[in-house]
Amino acid sequence: MGRGDKKTKKGKIFKGSFGVVRPKKNISTKVLETTKQKKVSKKASKKTKK
């Protein structure tokens, strides 16, 4: 069980694949919503300052 074993984390890192042992990090929808709200609030604040 080392770099050649596709079922271990070390093997997946070596091979460059993802799965149960080494999941891909997805951007959660909550993070996306907060970034969208920040962008909208920045645009709104710029309009009100002028």
N, CA, C and O of each residue as an XYZ file, in Angstrom:
200
protein
N       0.839     -1.179      0.000
C       0.000      0.000      0.000
C       0.886      1.245      0.000
O       1.351      1.706      1.043
N       1.095      1.757     -1.169
C       1.929      2.941     -1.305
C       1.479      3.775     -2.471
O       0.284      3.935     -2.719
N       2.441      4.302     -3.181
C       2.103      5.193     -4.290
C       1.416      4.464     -5.437
O       0.656      5.082     -6.182
N       1.656      3.195     -5.593
C       1.046      2.451     -6.696
C      -0.372      1.996     -6.425
O      -1.065      1.560     -7.344
N      -0.821      2.090     -5.175
C      -2.161      1.629     -4.798
C      -3.173      2.755     -5.023
O      -3.140      3.773     -4.331
N      -4.065      2.569     -5.988
C      -5.028      3.608     -6.356
C      -6.089      3.868     -5.289
O      -6.783      4.883     -5.339
N      -6.217      2.956     -4.325
C      -7.266      3.101     -3.313
C      -6.810      3.902     -2.092
O      -7.631      4.233     -1.237
N      -5.528      4.214     -1.997
C      -5.045      4.985     -0.856
C      -4.869      6.450     -1.237
O      -4.784      6.790     -2.417
N      -4.816      7.311     -0.225
C      -4.656      8.744     -0.474
C      -3.339      9.030     -1.183
O      -3.286      9.829     -2.117
N      -2.290      8.377     -0.734
C      -0.970      8.593     -1.338
C      -0.968      8.157     -2.804
O      -0.373      8.818     -3.655
N      -1.629      7.055     -3.085
C      -1.718      6.570     -4.462
C      -2.513      7.498     -5.352
O      -2.178      7.694     -6.520
N      -3.583      8.077     -4.790
C      -4.405      9.004     -5.564
C      -3.654     10.304     -5.839
O      -3.779     10.879     -6.920
N      -2.873     10.768     -4.861
C      -2.062     11.967     -5.071
C      -1.045     11.703     -6.171
O      -0.851     12.541     -7.051
N      -0.396     10.545     -6.128
C       0.606     10.172     -7.125
C      -0.013     10.085     -8.520
O       0.562     10.567     -9.496
N      -1.187      9.467     -8.598
C      -1.864      9.276     -9.883
C      -2.571     10.551    -10.348
O      -2.741     10.769    -11.547
N      -2.984     11.395     -9.389
C      -3.691     12.623     -9.739
C      -5.181     12.428     -9.891
O      -5.837     13.171    -10.621
N      -5.726     11.429     -9.203
C      -7.158     11.173     -9.303
C      -7.848     11.526     -7.988
O      -7.195     11.760     -6.971
N      -9.169     11.561     -8.027
C      -9.966     11.898     -6.863
C     -10.974     10.793     -6.606
O     -11.290     10.018     -7.509
N     -11.485     10.714     -5.376
C     -12.461      9.702     -5.017
C     -12.878      9.858     -3.571
O     -12.836     10.959     -3.023
N     -13.286      8.744     -2.941
C     -13.761      8.774     -1.566
C     -12.625      9.147     -0.618
O     -12.816      9.947      0.298
N     -11.456      8.574     -0.834
C     -10.310      8.812      0.040
C      -9.772     10.227     -0.149
O      -9.323     10.858      0.808
N      -9.818     10.722     -1.381
C      -9.291     12.051     -1.689
C     -10.334     12.821     -2.492
O     -10.271     12.851     -3.722
N     -11.287     13.442     -1.812
C     -12.355     14.141     -2.528
C     -11.881     15.463     -3.097
O     -10.961     16.089     -2.570
N     -12.522     15.883     -4.184
C     -12.248     17.199     -4.755
C     -12.934     18.233     -3.868
O     -14.024     17.990     -3.351
N     -12.299     19.370     -3.696
C     -12.909     20.426     -2.899
C     -13.831     21.229     -3.798
O     -13.382     21.867     -4.751
N     -15.112     21.195     -3.495
C     -16.091     21.959     -4.258
C     -16.393     23.254     -3.528
O     -16.375     23.298     -2.298
N     -16.668     24.299     -4.276
C     -17.081     25.559     -3.670
C     -18.542     25.411     -3.274
O     -19.397     25.122     -4.111
N     -18.818     25.610     -2.001
C     -20.189     25.452     -1.537
C     -21.042     26.602     -2.047
O     -20.536     27.681     -2.356
N     -22.336     26.359     -2.129
C     -23.254     27.375     -2.631
C     -23.342     28.544     -1.656
O     -23.589     29.677     -2.068
N     -23.143     28.279     -0.369
C     -23.195     29.341      0.635
C     -22.084     30.359      0.386
O     -22.312     31.563      0.500
N     -20.901     29.891      0.052
C     -19.773     30.779     -0.223
C     -20.060     31.604     -1.464
O     -19.774     32.801     -1.491
N     -20.620     30.984     -2.487
C     -20.939     31.706     -3.714
C     -21.963     32.793     -3.465
O     -21.844     33.890     -4.011
N     -22.983     32.506     -2.637
C     -24.024     33.479     -2.348
C     -23.450     34.696     -1.624
O     -23.810     35.831     -1.934
N     -22.560     34.461     -0.662
C     -21.998     35.574      0.096
C     -21.111     36.445     -0.780
O     -21.104     37.666     -0.624
N     -20.361     35.843     -1.699
C     -19.513     36.651     -2.585
C     -20.370     37.462     -3.542
O     -20.022     38.600     -3.857
N     -21.467     36.914     -4.007
C     -22.374     37.656     -4.889
C     -22.987     38.832     -4.141
O     -23.107     39.925     -4.694
N     -23.376     38.611     -2.884
C     -23.973     39.680     -2.086
C     -22.967     40.802     -1.846
O     -23.335     41.977     -1.873
N     -21.713     40.455     -1.614
C     -20.681     41.465     -1.391
C     -20.489     42.317     -2.636
O     -20.350     43.537     -2.541
N     -20.480     41.676     -3.809
C     -20.304     42.409     -5.061
C     -21.472     43.363     -5.292
O     -21.278     44.506     -5.706
N     -22.691     42.882     -5.019
C     -23.877     43.710     -5.221
C     -23.863     44.881     -4.251
O     -24.187     46.005     -4.636
N     -23.489     44.634     -2.990
C     -23.486     45.717     -2.004
C     -22.417     46.754     -2.333
O     -22.622     47.942     -2.087
N     -21.282     46.331     -2.883
C     -20.236     47.274     -3.274
C     -20.728     48.163     -4.410
O     -20.485     49.370     -4.405
N     -21.416     47.576     -5.378
C     -21.941     48.347     -6.506
C     -22.990     49.343     -6.018
O     -23.023     50.487     -6.472
N     -23.847     48.910     -5.094
C     -24.892     49.773     -4.566
C     -24.288     50.925     -3.778
O     -24.765     52.056     -3.866
N     -23.244     50.647     -3.008
C     -22.631     51.705     -2.203
C     -21.920     52.728     -3.088
O     -21.886     53.911     -2.750
N     -21.360     52.298     -4.199
C     -20.713     53.227     -5.124
C     -21.739     54.165     -5.747
O     -21.468     55.354     -5.916
N     -22.906     53.646     -6.088
C     -23.958     54.455     -6.690
C     -24.503     55.479     -5.712
O     -24.819     56.601     -6.107
N     -24.619     55.112     -4.440
C     -25.182     56.026     -3.457
C     -24.172     57.111     -3.064
O     -24.583     58.204     -2.675
N     -22.874     56.845     -3.153
C     -21.864     57.834     -2.787
C     -21.783     58.985     -3.780
O     -21.433     60.101     -3.396
N     -22.099     58.739     -5.049
C     -21.981     59.749     -6.096
C     -23.045     60.782     -6.002
O     -23.083     61.705     -6.816
